[in-house]
Amino acid sequence: MAAIVGLLVGAAFVVLIAYPPPTGRRRSRPPKSSLGDWPRISDTGTRRAAAAFVLDQMDEAAVVVDGNDRPVLTNGAAHSLGIVRGDRLASAELRDLTRQVRRDARVRQTEIELRRNDHTGPIAVRARVVAAGGSDVAIVVTDLTAARRLDAVRRDFVANISHELKTPVGAIMVLGEALTEAGDDPVAVRRFGERLQREGARLSGLVRELIELSRLEGAGEPLHLTAVSTRDVVSEAIEANRALADSRHIAMFLELDGDLVVPADRPQLVRALSNLINNAVSYSLDGSGVVVTVRAEDEAVSIAVTDRGVGIDPGEVPRLFERFYRVDPARSRATGGSGLGLAIVKHIVLNHGGEIAVSSTPGAGSTFTLRLPLTDTKNHESKEN
């Protein structure tokens, strides 16, 4: 609400500067305020320049059109959002609104879709159209695209978390009932008890990862950067997945370009690499291999995790790091995946000032590569000694 009030006050200020009252009528001097005397700008060109300056400071797009719907005053946002193209309003809906406002001087507000001038696709906007004196009409447009995207993410998150929690909770309730009824059968009690423990562990892991992801996204957990050996963190991440790999006869290899050092929060970096390796093992074919490669690249270190698994369809790649997104839901649930592992990896890498990329060929495997800023090895040696 405060933003809307500020927007309206700003728009009114622009209109006062750009369209002063007729000079044929005497005006009394405005009363003094805490800001001093109201500034007087006598030159029309200066007034228009001042109005244009004010408009350009706004995040919202602003346009003033004359009686022929030709823009006479615009700001940069009006052009980038595609409201103005050449010497006309690009939107037929906005042109209709300006004519309605010109007829009855009533304020109009609506939400419409526009296409940016850079052809990046449709965007949702809210337009407010007001009379600005004579036949002129002022239009203020707010881009709603980011807000709509955030709302969609929130809705998806609520739907996904409800589904993910429902599965283990439902299983726990069923197993608890079965356990109660099998009180006289020690074998059944043991079997149901073990399954109950597994579902409880799954639920606990999901909640733990949700809490971790929330901290990473909200910057609630500050980084504790130290000079970290890539050999050490990669080896630790590999060992964390050794049992899973051995159970499926998947060999793991480490290729190092020396013992490179990065400034990192060691537990977080180990977690990110462990998630990538776990993902590679989970989606690999039995008896295949996973390779972790560490290389120096300019002022960064590149850590790549490559598998020879099922691969990923190109259309799936842009969504890989979304919360709860799974390329193969059946396989993920069979291996106990929560759908949060890659989202956690992404936020850990971004919080370290790095980046992550994916290359994959369906049927031939995938490579996840993260790049982190590289520090000098001598500094690492001096800290450890």
C-alpha positions in Angstrom: 0.0 0.0 0.0 2.8 2.4 0.8 4.4 1.8 -2.6 1.1 2.6 -4.3 0.6 5.8 -2.3 4.2 6.8 -3.1 3.6 6.2 -6.7 0.4 8.3 -6.8 2.1 11.2 -5.0 5.0 11.0 -7.4 2.7 11.0 -10.4 0.8 14.0 -9.0 4.1 15.8 -8.6 5.0 15.1 -12.2 1.7 16.4 -13.4 2.0 19.6 -11.4 5.4 20.3 -12.8 4.6 19.4 -16.4 1.2 21.1 -16.5 1.1 24.3 -14.3 -2.1 26.3 -14.0 -2.7 29.0 -16.6 -0.5 32.1 -16.1 -3.3 34.5 -16.8 -4.7 34.0 -13.3 -2.9 35.4 -10.3 -1.8 32.8 -7.8 -1.1 33.4 -4.1 2.4 32.4 -2.9 2.4 28.9 -1.5 2.8 28.8 2.3 6.2 27.9 3.6 6.8 24.4 4.9 9.7 22.5 6.5 11.1 22.1 3.0 11.2 25.9 2.3 9.6 27.8 -0.5 8.1 25.9 -3.4 10.5 26.1 -6.3 9.4 28.2 -9.2 10.3 27.1 -12.8 9.3 29.8 -15.3 10.7 28.3 -18.5 8.5 25.7 -20.2 11.4 23.8 -21.6 12.9 23.6 -18.1 9.7 22.4 -16.7 9.4 19.6 -19.2 13.1 18.7 -18.6 12.4 18.6 -14.9 9.3 16.4 -15.4 11.3 14.1 -17.7 14.0 13.8 -15.0 11.5 12.9 -12.3 9.9 10.3 -14.6 13.2 8.6 -15.3 13.8 8.1 -11.6 10.7 6.0 -11.4 10.8 2.2 -11.5 7.3 2.2 -13.0 6.8 3.1 -16.6 5.2 6.5 -17.2 3.7 8.1 -20.3 1.7 11.3 -21.0 -0.2 11.3 -24.3 -1.9 14.2 -26.1 -5.4 14.4 -27.6 -4.2 12.2 -30.5 -2.8 9.5 -28.2 0.7 10.5 -29.2 3.3 10.2 -26.4 4.6 13.7 -25.4 6.4 12.6 -22.3 7.9 9.2 -21.5 10.5 7.5 -19.4 12.9 4.7 -20.2 10.8 2.0 -18.6 7.9 2.8 -20.9 10.1 1.9 -23.9 11.6 -1.2 -22.3 8.3 -2.6 -21.3 6.9 -2.1 -24.8 4.3 0.5 -23.9 5.6 3.0 -26.4 6.7 2.1 -29.9 7.8 4.9 -32.1 5.3 7.7 -31.7 2.3 5.7 -30.5 1.0 3.6 -27.6 1.6 0.0 -28.6 -1.3 -1.5 -26.7 -4.8 -1.2 -28.1 -6.2 -1.7 -24.6 -4.3 1.3 -23.3 -5.4 3.4 -26.2 -9.1 2.5 -25.4 -8.6 3.4 -21.7 -7.0 6.8 -22.5 -10.1 7.6 -24.7 -12.5 6.6 -21.9 -10.6 8.7 -19.4 -10.5 11.7 -21.8 -14.3 11.4 -22.2 -15.3 11.3 -18.5 -12.1 12.1 -16.5 -12.6 9.0 -14.4 -9.5 7.1 -13.2 -9.2 3.7 -14.9 -7.0 0.8 -13.7 -6.6 -2.6 -15.3 -4.2 -5.6 -15.6 -3.1 -6.5 -19.1 -0.4 -8.4 -20.9 2.3 -6.6 -23.0 5.2 -7.7 -25.1 8.6 -6.1 -24.4 10.4 -4.3 -27.2 13.3 -6.8 -26.8 10.8 -9.6 -27.8 11.5 -11.6 -24.6 7.9 -12.7 -24.3 4.6 -11.4 -22.7 4.7 -9.7 -19.3 1.8 -9.0 -16.9 1.4 -5.3 -15.9 -1.0 -3.1 -14.0 -1.9 0.2 -15.7 -3.4 3.3 -14.0 -4.7 5.9 -16.4 -5.7 9.4 -15.2 -6.6 12.8 -16.8 -3.7 15.2 -16.8 -5.3 18.5 -17.9 -7.0 19.4 -21.2 -7.0 16.4 -23.5 -3.8 15.0 -22.1 -3.8 11.7 -20.2 -1.1 10.2 -17.9 -0.5 6.4 -17.7 1.6 4.7 -15.0 2.3 1.0 -15.6 3.8 -1.4 -13.0 5.4 -4.6 -14.1 3.8 -7.6 -12.2 5.9 -10.3 -13.9 8.2 -10.9 -11.0 5.4 -10.9 -8.4 3.3 -13.3 -10.5 6.3 -15.6 -10.8 6.9 -15.5 -7.1 3.2 -16.3 -6.4 3.5 -19.3 -8.8 6.6 -20.5 -7.1 4.9 -20.3 -3.7 1.8 -22.1 -4.9 4.0 -24.9 -6.4 6.0 -25.1 -3.2 2.9 -25.5 -1.0 1.5 -28.1 -3.4 4.8 -30.0 -3.6 5.6 -29.9 0.1 2.0 -31.1 0.9 2.5 -34.0 -1.5 6.0 -34.9 -0.2 4.9 -34.8 3.4 1.7 -36.8 2.8 3.6 -39.8 1.5 5.7 -40.7 4.5 3.1 -39.5 7.0 0.5 -41.7 5.4 2.9 -44.6 5.4 3.7 -44.1 9.1 0.0 -44.1 10.0 -0.7 -47.3 8.0 2.4 -49.0 9.5 1.5 -47.9 13.0 -2.0 -49.5 12.6 -0.5 -52.7 11.2 2.0 -52.8 14.1 -0.8 -52.5 16.6 -2.7 -55.4 15.0 0.4 -57.6 14.8 1.1 -57.5 18.5 1.1 -61.3 18.8 3.4 -61.9 15.8 7.0 -61.0 16.6 8.2 -61.4 13.0 5.5 -59.0 11.7 6.2 -56.6 14.5 9.9 -56.5 13.5 9.1 -56.1 9.8 6.6 -53.3 10.4 8.9 -51.7 12.9 11.8 -51.6 10.5 9.6 -50.1 7.8 8.3 -47.5 10.3 11.9 -46.5 11.1 12.7 -46.1 7.4 9.6 -43.9 6.8 10.4 -41.8 9.9 14.0 -41.4 8.7 12.7 -40.3 5.3 10.4 -37.7 6.9 13.1 -36.5 9.2 15.5 -36.1 6.2 12.9 -34.1 4.2 12.3 -31.7 7.1 16.0 -31.3 7.7 16.6 -30.5 4.0 13.7 -28.0 4.0 15.2 -26.2 7.0 18.7 -26.2 5.4 17.3 -24.9 2.1 15.4 -22.2 3.9 18.6 -21.0 5.7 20.5 -21.0 2.4 17.9 -19.0 0.5 17.3 -16.5 3.3 21.0 -16.0 4.1 20.2 -17.0 7.7 23.3 -19.1 8.0 26.4 -17.0 7.3 29.4 -18.5 5.5 32.5 -19.3 7.5 35.1 -19.1 4.8 38.5 -20.7 5.2 41.1 -21.9 2.7 39.8 -25.4 1.8 41.7 -28.1 -0.1 39.7 -29.4 -3.0 41.4 -32.8 -2.6 40.1 -33.1 1.0 36.5 -32.0 0.3 36.0 -34.1 -2.8 37.5 -37.1 -1.1 35.1 -36.7 1.8 32.1 -36.3 -0.5 33.1 -39.5 -2.4 33.5 -41.5 0.8 30.0 -40.3 2.0 28.6 -42.0 -1.1 30.9 -45.1 -1.1 28.4 -47.5 0.4 25.7 -46.6 -2.1 28.1 -46.9 -5.0 29.5 -50.2 -3.8 26.0 -51.7 -3.4 25.4 -51.1 -7.1 29.0 -51.9 -8.2 29.6 -48.4 -9.4 33.3 -47.3 -9.5 34.2 -43.8 -8.5 37.3 -42.0 -9.8 39.0 -38.8 -8.8 41.1 -36.7 -11.3 43.0 -33.8 -9.7 44.9 -31.0 -11.3 47.0 -30.6 -8.2 45.7 -29.8 -4.7 43.8 -26.6 -5.5 42.5 -24.4 -2.8 39.3 -22.4 -2.6 37.9 -20.0 0.0 34.8 -21.9 1.1 32.6 -22.9 4.0 33.9 -26.5 4.2 30.8 -28.3 5.5 28.6 -26.5 2.9 31.0 -27.3 0.0 31.2 -31.0 1.1 27.4 -31.1 1.2 27.1 -29.6 -2.3 29.6 -32.1 -3.7 28.1 -35.0 -1.8 24.7 -34.2 -3.3 26.1 -34.0 -6.8 27.9 -37.4 -6.4 24.8 -39.0 -4.8 22.7 -37.7 -7.7 25.2 -39.2 -10.2 25.3 -42.6 -8.5 21.5 -42.7 -8.2 21.0 -42.1 -11.9 23.9 -44.3 -13.1 23.5 -47.7 -14.5 24.6 -50.6 -12.3 28.3 -51.5 -12.9 29.1 -48.1 -14.5 31.3 -45.4 -13.1 31.3 -41.8 -11.8 34.2 -39.5 -12.4 35.0 -36.3 -10.3 37.4 -34.0 -12.1 39.1 -30.9 -10.5 40.8 -28.4 -12.8 42.1 -24.9 -12.5 40.4 -22.5 -15.0 41.7 -18.9 -15.1 40.9 -17.4 -11.6 38.5 -20.2 -10.7 38.5 -23.9 -9.9 36.2 -26.2 -11.8 34.8 -29.4 -10.2 32.9 -31.6 -12.6 30.9 -34.7 -11.6 30.3 -37.0 -14.6 28.2 -40.2 -14.8 27.4 -42.7 -17.5 23.8 -43.0 -16.6 20.4 -42.4 -18.3 21.1 -38.7 -19.2 18.6 -35.8 -19.2 16.4 -34.6 -21.9 17.4 -31.0 -22.9 13.9 -29.8 -22.1 14.3 -30.9 -18.5 17.6 -29.1 -17.9 16.3 -25.6 -17.1 14.2 -27.0 -14.2 16.7 -29.3 -12.6 17.5 -26.9 -9.7 13.9 -26.2 -8.8 12.7 -27.4 -5.4 11.1 -30.9 -5.6 11.6 -31.2 -9.4 12.5 -34.7 -10.5 13.5 -35.9 -13.9 12.4 -39.4 -13.0 10.0 -39.4 -10.0 9.8 -43.2 -9.8 13.6 -43.6 -9.5 13.9 -40.7 -7.1 11.4 -42.1 -4.7 12.9 -45.5 -5.0 16.3 -44.2 -3.9 14.8 -42.0 -1.2 15.4 -38.7 -3.0 13.6 -35.6 -1.6 13.8 -33.5 -4.8 15.7 -30.8 -2.8 19.3 -31.9 -3.3 20.1 -29.9 -6.5 18.3 -26.9 -5.1 20.6 -27.0 -2.1 23.6 -27.4 -4.4 22.6 -24.3 -6.4 22.2 -22.1 -3.4 25.5 -23.2 -1.8 27.3 -22.5 -5.0 25.7 -19.1 -5.5 26.4 -18.1 -1.9 30.0 -18.8 -2.6 30.0 -16.5 -5.6 30.3 -19.4 -8.0 28.1 -20.8 -10.8 26.9 -24.3 -11.8 26.2 -25.7 -15.2 24.8 -28.9 -16.7 25.6 -30.8 -19.9 23.8 -34.0 -20.7 23.0 -36.4 -23.5 20.0 -38.8 -23.1 21.3 -42.3 -22.8 24.9 -41.3 -22.5 25.1 -39.6 -19.1 25.4 -36.1 -17.5 28.1 -33.7 -16.2 27.4 -31.2 -13.4 30.1 -28.6 -13.2 30.5 -26.0 -10.5 33.1 -23.2 -10.6 34.4 -21.4 -7.5 36.8 -18.5 -7.1 40.4 -19.8 -6.7 42.7 -18.7 -3.9 46.5 -19.0 -3.7 47.9 -22.3 -2.5 50.7 -20.5 -0.5 48.1 -18.8 1.7 46.6 -22.2 2.5 49.9 -23.6 3.5 50.7 -20.7 5.7 47.4 -21.1 7.6 47.9 -24.8 8.2 51.5 -24.3 9.4 
